[in-house]
Amino acid sequence: MPKIQASTVAEHRAAQRAALLDAARGLLSRNPAEQPPSLAEVARRAGLARSSTYSYFKSREDLLDAVIADTFPRWSAYVTEQMDRHADAGRRVLAYVDANLHLVARGDHALVRALAAAGRPDTLATSSKLLHDELRTPLEAALRAHGAPDPVRMAEVIQSVVFALTRMIEDGTPERKARRLAHELLEPYLGG
C-alpha cells in the first residue's frame, strides 16, 4: 500500500485528487485544439501511477466533468475576490473587467475552450450558465451602486467589452494593453 502524504487518509485523497485536476488543467490549457489527455498522461504529469487515477475518476469523461466542476467556481471566486478589494463601485466594475482579462491571459479561457471541445456538452453548458449567473450578480450590484439606471443591460455592455478584449488577448494582444483599452473606454463612465 502506498504511503500517504498527509496527516489523514482523507487529506491525502483530497491532495491526490487536486493534483490530478491540476495536471489535467495544465495539459488541457497547453493546446486547446489537441485531443484531451488520457488518464495515463494526467497521472504521469501529477506524478502518480496510472492505476491510482482510477481511484478518483472512472474515465476521461469523468475527469473532464470534474475539471469543469472545479474550474468554474475558481474563476468566479477569483473575480469576486478582486472586486471585493474595492469599496468604490466604479473601481469594483473595473476590477471585474481586469480580473476576467487576467484569467483569459493566464490561459484559463483556453482551458474552457478545450473543455468545450472535449467535455460533455450538458455538463459544460450547465456549469457555464452557473458561472455567468454568479459573475453577473456582483457586476450588476456594482453597477447599481454606481447609479446605472439599468444595471442589467449595462452589465451586458460590460460583458460585451470583456468578450471583445478576450478575443484580442487570444489573438495575441498583451493583457496590459487589453486592460488599458478597457479602462480608456470605461473610466469616463465610471468616474475614473
N, C-alpha and C positions, 0 to 999 in steps of 0.2 A: 504494500500500500504506500502511495506517495506521501511524503512528509508535508504537513500543512504549513503554510507560510503566514499564518495569522494566529491570534490568541484563541479563536474558536473556529470550529468547522464552518459555521455559518459565515463568519467574516472571510474565511479562506475562499469559500464558494462564491461569495459576492465579489471578491477581488479577481478571481479567475474569470468570472462572467464578464466583469468590467473590462478586463484585459482582452478578452475575445471581441467584445463590442468595439473597443478602441482599435484593435487590429483590423477589423472589418471596415470601420470608418476610414482608416488610413488607406487601405487597399482600394476602396471604392472611390475615394477622393482623388487619387493619383491620376486616373484617367477615366472620366465618367463614360466614355464611349466603349470601354472594354467590357467583356463579359464579367459578371460578378465573380468574385473569388470563390474558390471551393473551400469547404470546411478545412481541408488539409492545408491550404495556403494561409487561411486565417490562423489556424493552430500554430503553424510554423512562425508566423510573424509575432504571435503572442508568446512564443517560447514554450508552448505546451505540446503534448503528444496529440496526434490527430484523434486517437480513440477517446481521449478525455473530453474533446469537443462535444461528443455525442451525449455526455452527461448533462450538457447545458442546452443543446439545440438538436432537435430531431433531424433537421435537414437544412440545406442552404436557405430555403424559403423561410423556414422558421427563424433562422439567424437574421435574415433581411427584415422580417417583420419586427424582430426585437430591436434592430438598429433604428428603424423608423420610430418605434415607440419610445426609444431612449433619446433620439436626436432632437425631435421637435420640442419637447419640454425644456431641453438645454437652451435651444435658440430663444424661446420665449423668456426663460429666466434671465438670460444674459441681457436681452433688450430691456426688460423691466428693471433689472438692477442698474443699468446705465441711466435710465430715465429717473429712477429714484434718487440719484445723486444730486438732482437739481430741484430747487424749490420753485423757481420761476417757470411758469407754464410754457413760455416760448422756448426756453432752454431745454425743457423736457421733450418738446417736439423735435428739436434739432438733435437731441441725444437719441431719440428713436431712429431718426434717419441715419445718423452716424453709426449706431450700433448695428443696424441691418447691413449697411455698406461694409462695415468691418468684417462681419461674418461672411459676406459674399467674397470679399478679398482674401480672407483666410482659407477659403475653399469649402465652407460649409454648404454653400448653394450648389457647388459641383457635386457634393455628396447627395444632396436632394435630387439633382438631375439623374445621378447614377441610380439612385433608389427608384426613381420614376421609370427608368428603363428596365430595371431588373426586378423590382419588388412586385408584390401583389397589388394590382390597381385599387382594390377595395380598401386595403389597409392604408395605402398611401393617401387615397382621397379622403378617408375619414380623418386621419391624423393631420393632413394638410389643412382641412377645414377647421379643425380644432385649433391648430396653431394660428391661423389667420384670425379666428374669432378671439383668441387670447390676446393677440397683438393689437387688434383693433380697439379693444376696451380701454387700455391705458392711453392710447393715442387720442381716441375720442374724448376721454376725460381731460387730457391736457389741452386739447383744442377748446373744449367747453370752458375750462378755467381761463383760457386766454381770451375768451369772449367771442369765439367764432359763432355767428348766427346759425350756422348749420354744420355742426361738428361731424356729423355722419358723412355728408358729401365732401367736406374739406378733408376728412381722413382718406377718402377715395382719391382725392387730388394728390395728397402727400404720398399715398401708396403708388400712384402712377409715376411720380418723380423717382421714388425708390426703385421701381421696376425698370425705368429707363436707365438709371445710373447703374443698376445691376447688370444690364446688358452691356453697358460701356465697360465696366470693370472686367466682365468676362471676355470682352474683345480686346483687352489689353490696357485700358486706361488705369493709371495708378489710383489706388484708394484715396490718397491725399487730394488728387485733382478732382475726383468724383465728389468728395466731401466739400471741396471748395466751391464747385458748381452748385451743389445743393444749398450751401449757405448763401451764396450770391443770390440765388433765386428766392429763398425762403426768409432770410433775415429781415428784408424790408417789411414783410407781412407780420413777422413775429416780434418785431421791435428790437432786432439785433444785437 
